[in-house]
Each structure stands twice: as C-alpha cells, then as structure tokens.
Amino acid sequence: QVQLRESGGGLVQAGGSLRLSCADSGRILSTYAIGWLRHAPGMEREFVAAISTSSSSTFYADYVKGRFTISRDNAENTVYLQMNSLKSEDTAVYYCAARTYYRDKAYYTRPYQYSTWGQGTQVTVSS
C-alpha cells in the first residue's frame, strides 16, 4: 500500500521559492500517478498539478502554470513540486495524493478522484 508523506513546506516571502517532496514509505510510488492539491482556509481543496507514472504526462492548474513544476524520481520513491514566484494566494496546506493512471487531465482535478493522501505540509507566503 502506498504511504505518502509530504515535506518541504515553510514560510517564504512573496517572489520566493520552495520545493515540496512527497515520499512513499511503501516503496510502490512508481505504480501510481501523483497529484498535488492544496487547501487554503475558507476555501475548497483545489488541484495544483499531477504527473503520470513515467513522467510522460504532467498537468497543471492555470493559476500555477509557468511557476510550479512537478517531477518524480521513481528510484527514490519521491515526487517533487518546485514552486517559484510564490504569491500570497499560494498560502495553503499542500497535499500529495495517489491514484491510478489515466491519460486525461480531467481525472486529476477533483479531490475525490484520489485514493490515498499524505498528511499535508503548510506553505505560507508573506507579502
């Protein structure tokens, strides 16, 4: 069973960068597509980015496209989210989540589409 744990969150000034990691202690991460979603206070949980099992496909929400990059290292059982040019509106708890692979972006954009979640990591961007 995949067991996800996020790390790398913290406090950063607007315009700064952070890299989040999502590690799988079950060591079967390579068999799952992985998404990053976030949850800000008073808001619904929303999609950020997703990556296929082999990294051949990546998907991004419009509000992070060009600023965030998702990648994975299956040998290290880890998925990354590089976040650049951070804005105050990026402040949220960030979660990684696993699901079976589908080709279309539409299968990654809703929280209910994911079967397994990590505990989340807080990202705070000060303006």
C-alpha positions as CSV (number, residue, x, y, z in Angstrom):
1,Q,0.0,0.0,0.0
2,V,1.3,3.4,-0.9
3,Q,2.0,5.6,2.2
4,L,2.6,9.2,1.4
5,R,4.4,11.9,3.4
6,E,5.0,15.5,2.4
7,S,7.9,17.7,3.5
8,G,9.5,21.0,2.5
9,G,6.8,23.4,3.4
10,G,7.6,26.6,5.3
11,L,7.4,30.4,5.4
12,V,8.7,32.3,2.4
13,Q,8.4,35.9,1.1
14,A,6.4,36.6,-2.0
15,G,8.5,36.0,-5.1
16,G,10.5,33.3,-3.3
17,S,10.7,29.6,-4.0
18,L,10.1,26.3,-2.2
19,R,10.4,22.7,-3.2
20,L,8.0,20.2,-1.7
21,S,8.6,16.5,-1.6
22,C,6.2,13.6,-1.4
23,A,7.8,10.3,-0.3
24,D,6.3,6.8,-0.2
25,S,7.5,4.6,2.6
26,G,5.6,1.7,1.0
27,R,8.1,1.9,-1.9
28,I,5.5,1.4,-4.6
29,L,5.1,5.0,-5.7
30,S,6.2,4.2,-9.2
31,T,2.9,2.4,-9.8
32,Y,0.7,5.5,-9.1
33,A,0.0,8.8,-10.8
34,I,0.5,11.5,-8.2
35,G,-1.2,14.8,-7.7
36,W,-0.6,17.8,-5.6
37,L,-3.6,19.6,-4.2
38,R,-3.9,22.4,-1.7
39,H,-6.4,23.7,0.9
40,A,-6.5,27.3,2.0
41,P,-8.6,28.5,4.9
42,G,-12.2,29.1,3.9
43,M,-11.6,27.5,0.5
44,E,-12.3,24.2,-1.0
45,R,-9.4,21.8,-1.7
46,E,-8.1,22.5,-5.1
47,F,-5.9,20.9,-7.8
48,V,-2.4,22.1,-8.3
49,A,-0.5,19.6,-10.5
50,A,-0.3,16.0,-11.4
51,I,2.2,13.6,-13.0
52,S,1.9,10.2,-14.7
53,T,3.7,7.1,-13.5
54,S,6.5,7.5,-16.0
55,S,6.6,11.3,-16.0
56,S,5.5,11.3,-19.7
57,S,2.5,13.5,-18.8
58,T,2.2,16.4,-16.4
59,F,-0.9,18.6,-15.8
60,Y,-1.2,22.0,-14.1
61,A,-3.9,24.3,-12.9
62,D,-3.9,27.5,-14.8
63,Y,-3.1,29.6,-11.7
64,V,0.3,27.8,-11.2
65,K,1.2,27.1,-14.8
66,G,4.6,28.6,-15.6
67,R,5.5,29.0,-11.9
68,F,5.3,25.4,-10.5
69,T,6.9,22.3,-11.8
70,I,6.0,18.7,-10.9
71,S,8.6,15.9,-11.3
72,R,9.3,12.5,-9.9
73,D,12.2,10.2,-9.2
74,N,10.8,6.6,-9.1
75,A,14.1,5.2,-8.0
76,E,13.9,7.4,-4.9
77,N,10.1,6.9,-4.5
78,T,9.6,10.6,-4.4
79,V,7.6,13.2,-6.3
80,Y,8.5,16.9,-6.1
81,L,6.7,20.2,-6.6
82,Q,9.1,23.1,-7.3
83,M,7.3,26.3,-6.6
84,N,8.8,29.6,-7.9
85,S,7.5,33.2,-7.9
86,L,5.3,32.4,-5.0
87,K,2.3,34.7,-4.2
88,S,0.4,35.2,-1.0
89,E,-2.6,33.4,-2.6
90,D,-0.4,30.3,-2.8
91,T,-0.6,30.1,1.0
92,A,-2.3,26.7,1.9
93,V,-1.7,23.2,3.2
94,Y,-0.3,21.2,0.3
95,Y,-1.1,17.5,0.0
96,C,0.2,14.9,-2.3
97,A,-2.2,12.1,-3.3
98,A,-2.1,8.9,-5.4
99,R,-4.4,7.5,-8.0
100,T,-4.3,5.0,-10.8
101,Y,-3.0,6.5,-14.1
102,Y,-5.4,8.0,-16.7
103,R,-4.3,9.9,-19.7
104,D,-6.7,12.8,-19.4
105,K,-6.2,15.8,-17.1
106,A,-9.9,15.6,-16.1
107,Y,-9.1,12.5,-14.0
108,Y,-6.9,14.5,-11.7
109,T,-8.6,17.8,-10.9
110,R,-11.1,16.7,-8.2
111,P,-10.1,15.6,-4.7
112,Y,-12.4,12.6,-4.7
113,Q,-10.5,11.1,-7.6
114,Y,-7.6,10.2,-5.4
115,S,-7.4,7.1,-3.2
116,T,-4.6,7.8,-0.8
117,W,-3.4,11.1,0.8
118,G,-0.5,12.3,2.8
119,Q,-0.9,14.4,5.9
120,G,-0.1,17.7,4.3
121,T,2.6,20.4,4.7
122,Q,2.0,24.1,5.3
123,V,3.2,26.7,2.9
124,T,2.9,30.3,4.0
125,V,3.8,33.1,1.6
126,S,4.2,36.6,3.2
127,S,3.5,39.7,1.1
